Amino acid sequence: MYTSCPACKRQFRILARQLSAAGGTVKCGFCGEQFNALLFLSDTSSADAAGLATENELPEVLREPALARSKKKPSWGWTAGAIFLVLVFVTQLFWFNRDQVLSKWPELRHWVQAACQKLNCEVIREYRTSDIKLISRDVRLHPRYDDTLLVNATMNNTSDTIQPYPDIQFALFDTSGSMIAEREFRPEEYLDNSIAIDDGMPSGQPVHFVLEVTGPTAGAVSFEFRFL
């Protein structure tokens, strides 16, 4: 079976399976013309008819339409690389905004704590003592100990995110405004054991704390709280 190129008139021997695989579309190996071989089929060779006994093998069968060939399948390597880059970006976004993330999803805290133990970092990065407000306080002589004040107070984190519990400075002043006593308390000293200090101070939830201040108190007429 033979077919002829309509452009350069070259004749080629072609097999039925080639036509089937190509859907009838072939490409001339001499001039590059793409044509439908079914439209130019012949049972005899023009070379045989001329007594030349010469045949041209069809060099290329187009096995799929040109439009389909132009749409190459994506490489799995590129796809995997793109997915990896997206995961890296999301992880970085989470890590550098972990204060806000942990405020919404506190169940992720133990993962962040484990990572910070290895990376030697702070679980909660955002720290604004100006957002911590003292909303109540009661200062009186301690009922059990001499020269000791018992302080009951409540503070509130007014920011939108969890913050670390602050150190608290408590100072006493005399009538002239001079400081006569001062002490700083760490969270583990003033918070109840039921409070998980590492979880941070939640937003908008009042926290009660107790201070026991020992030392000279005679002449004290005022006091001051500072969050450090």
C-alpha positions as semicolon CSV with decimal commas, in nm:
position;residue;x (nm);y (nm);z (nm)
1;M;0,000;0,000;0,000
2;Y;0,134;0,340;-0,094
3;T;0,057;0,705;-0,027
4;S;0,186;1,021;-0,194
5;C;0,283;1,359;-0,048
6;P;0,057;1,621;-0,207
7;A;0,333;1,883;-0,178
8;C;0,647;1,722;-0,324
9;K;0,476;1,420;-0,491
10;R;0,708;1,171;-0,321
11;Q;0,555;0,826;-0,286
12;F;0,593;0,610;0,029
13;R;0,512;0,256;0,125
14;I;0,285;0,251;0,427
15;L;0,133;-0,028;0,639
16;A;-0,222;-0,050;0,768
17;R;-0,104;-0,051;1,132
18;Q;0,080;0,277;1,068
19;L;-0,233;0,437;0,936
20;S;-0,431;0,312;1,234
21;A;-0,174;0,439;1,486
22;A;-0,152;0,777;1,319
23;G;-0,522;0,821;1,262
24;G;-0,435;0,866;0,896
25;T;-0,210;1,168;0,957
26;V;0,153;1,142;0,839
27;K;0,447;1,368;0,773
28;C;0,665;1,376;0,464
29;G;1,030;1,310;0,545
30;F;1,149;1,516;0,246
31;C;0,953;1,841;0,253
32;G;0,796;1,822;0,601
33;E;0,439;1,844;0,474
34;Q;0,178;1,698;0,709
35;F;-0,113;1,535;0,530
36;N;-0,386;1,274;0,552
37;A;-0,242;0,959;0,396
38;L;-0,588;0,808;0,351
39;L;-0,669;1,066;0,087
40;F;-0,369;0,971;-0,128
41;L;-0,363;0,590;-0,105
42;S;-0,264;0,371;-0,396
43;D;-0,224;-0,004;-0,444
44;T;0,068;0,029;-0,685
45;S;0,399;0,205;-0,675
46;S;0,478;0,464;-0,936
47;A;0,838;0,332;-0,934
48;D;0,717;-0,020;-1,024
49;A;0,514;0,120;-1,304
50;A;0,825;0,294;-1,439
51;G;1,041;-0,016;-1,391
52;L;1,268;0,148;-1,125
53;A;1,202;-0,094;-0,841
54;T;1,270;0,195;-0,575
55;E;1,061;0,254;-0,259
56;N;1,068;0,526;0,005
57;E;0,994;0,422;0,359
58;L;0,770;0,665;0,543
59;P;1,015;0,808;0,798
60;E;0,767;0,936;1,058
61;V;0,411;0,852;1,151
62;L;0,235;1,116;1,359
63;R;0,074;0,908;1,631
64;E;-0,134;1,189;1,782
65;P;-0,282;1,517;1,660
66;A;-0,054;1,820;1,661
67;L;-0,259;1,998;1,934
68;A;-0,238;1,701;2,166
69;R;0,138;1,668;2,109
70;S;0,193;2,028;2,210
71;K;0,039;1,965;2,551
72;K;0,313;1,775;2,725
73;K;0,241;1,601;3,049
74;P;0,382;1,780;3,357
75;S;0,690;1,631;3,515
76;W;0,636;1,469;3,855
77;G;0,969;1,614;3,961
78;W;0,849;1,970;3,900
79;T;0,518;1,897;4,073
80;A;0,691;1,754;4,380
81;G;0,927;2,051;4,389
82;A;0,639;2,298;4,373
83;I;0,456;2,118;4,654
84;F;0,772;2,120;4,864
85;L;0,819;2,495;4,816
86;V;0,458;2,560;4,916
87;L;0,504;2,351;5,233
88;V;0,822;2,543;5,318
89;F;0,641;2,874;5,270
90;V;0,345;2,767;5,486
91;T;0,579;2,639;5,760
92;Q;0,772;2,968;5,765
93;L;0,448;3,166;5,771
94;F;0,326;2,959;6,067
95;W;0,657;2,983;6,255
96;F;0,699;3,360;6,225
97;N;0,333;3,418;6,320
98;R;0,314;3,149;6,588
99;D;0,176;3,388;6,851
100;Q;-0,139;3,446;6,648
101;V;-0,160;3,081;6,540
102;L;-0,133;2,950;6,895
103;S;-0,403;3,194;7,007
104;K;-0,643;3,028;6,763
105;W;-0,517;2,670;6,786
106;P;-0,364;2,618;7,134
107;E;-0,357;2,241;7,073
108;L;-0,048;2,301;6,855
109;R;0,148;2,437;7,150
110;H;0,323;2,111;7,242
111;W;0,466;2,087;6,886
112;V;0,600;2,442;6,909
113;Q;0,743;2,378;7,256
114;A;0,924;2,068;7,131
115;A;1,069;2,265;6,837
116;C;1,180;2,553;7,061
117;Q;1,356;2,316;7,297
118;K;1,574;2,203;7,005
119;L;1,613;2,549;6,849
120;N;1,656;2,732;7,181
121;C;1,383;2,983;7,106
122;E;1,084;3,134;7,282
123;V;0,746;2,970;7,227
124;I;0,575;3,308;7,252
125;R;0,765;3,589;7,081
126;E;0,527;3,882;7,117
127;Y;0,583;4,065;7,445
128;R;0,412;4,397;7,522
129;T;0,382;4,469;7,892
130;S;0,189;4,786;7,806
131;D;-0,104;4,561;7,709
132;I;-0,113;4,399;8,055
133;K;-0,342;4,598;8,284
134;L;-0,393;4,577;8,658
135;I;-0,770;4,564;8,709
136;S;-0,792;4,508;9,086
137;R;-0,563;4,501;9,390
138;D;-0,590;4,467;9,763
139;V;-0,289;4,537;9,989
140;R;-0,306;4,466;10,361
141;L;-0,097;4,343;10,652
142;H;-0,035;3,972;10,638
143;P;-0,258;3,794;10,894
144;R;0,012;3,537;10,978
145;Y;0,351;3,706;10,943
146;D;0,497;4,023;11,097
147;D;0,645;4,295;10,875
148;T;0,479;4,134;10,574
149;L;0,217;4,259;10,333
150;L;-0,034;4,032;10,162
151;V;-0,121;4,148;9,811
152;N;-0,415;4,007;9,613
153;A;-0,445;4,142;9,262
154;T;-0,585;4,068;8,917
155;M;-0,431;4,149;8,581
156;N;-0,563;4,121;8,227
157;N;-0,391;4,076;7,893
158;T;-0,571;4,324;7,666
159;S;-0,381;4,232;7,348
160;D;-0,527;4,003;7,080
161;T;-0,265;3,733;7,130
162;I;-0,119;3,519;7,407
163;Q;0,170;3,683;7,591
164;P;0,431;3,550;7,834
165;Y;0,350;3,606;8,199
166;P;0,546;3,914;8,312
167;D;0,775;3,966;8,605
168;I;0,606;4,193;8,859
169;Q;0,777;4,470;9,052
170;F;0,607;4,585;9,372
171;A;0,737;4,900;9,541
172;L;0,643;5,096;9,855
173;F;0,682;5,474;9,898
174;D;0,677;5,714;10,193
175;T;0,508;6,053;10,219
176;S;0,793;6,222;10,032
177;G;0,764;5,983;9,740
178;S;1,086;5,803;9,820
179;M;1,098;5,427;9,770
180;I;1,139;5,242;10,097
181;A;1,098;4,884;9,975
182;E;1,092;4,701;9,645
183;R;1,080;4,343;9,524
184;E;1,045;4,164;9,192
185;F;0,845;3,844;9,150
186;R;0,877;3,586;8,874
187;P;0,564;3,408;8,740
188;E;0,646;3,086;8,926
189;E;0,652;3,287;9,252
190;Y;0,317;3,461;9,222
191;L;0,099;3,221;9,018
192;D;-0,099;2,923;9,146
193;N;0,043;2,580;9,064
194;S;-0,268;2,502;8,858
195;I;-0,166;2,761;8,595
196;A;0,051;2,636;8,308
197;I;0,308;2,914;8,283
198;D;0,457;2,788;7,957
199;D;0,118;2,817;7,787
200;G;0,135;3,194;7,824
201;M;-0,115;3,450;7,942
202;P;-0,440;3,421;7,745
203;S;-0,601;3,721;7,585
204;G;-0,893;3,882;7,765
205;Q;-0,897;3,642;8,062
206;P;-0,834;3,800;8,407
207;V;-0,558;3,626;8,604
208;H;-0,549;3,640;8,984
209;F;-0,215;3,646;9,163
210;V;-0,086;3,672;9,519
211;L;0,228;3,845;9,650
212;E;0,380;3,818;9,994
213;V;0,606;4,119;10,050
214;T;0,840;4,104;10,348
215;G;1,070;4,378;10,476
216;P;1,040;4,732;10,610
217;T;0,689;4,866;10,569
218;A;0,675;5,135;10,838
219;G;0,606;5,474;10,689
220;A;0,470;5,336;10,363
221;V;0,175;5,537;10,239
222;S;0,156;5,426;9,873
223;F;0,255;5,143;9,650
224;E;0,316;5,074;9,281
225;F;0,289;4,775;9,049
226;R;0,505;4,746;8,739
227;F;0,499;4,468;8,480
228;L;0,847;4,392;8,349
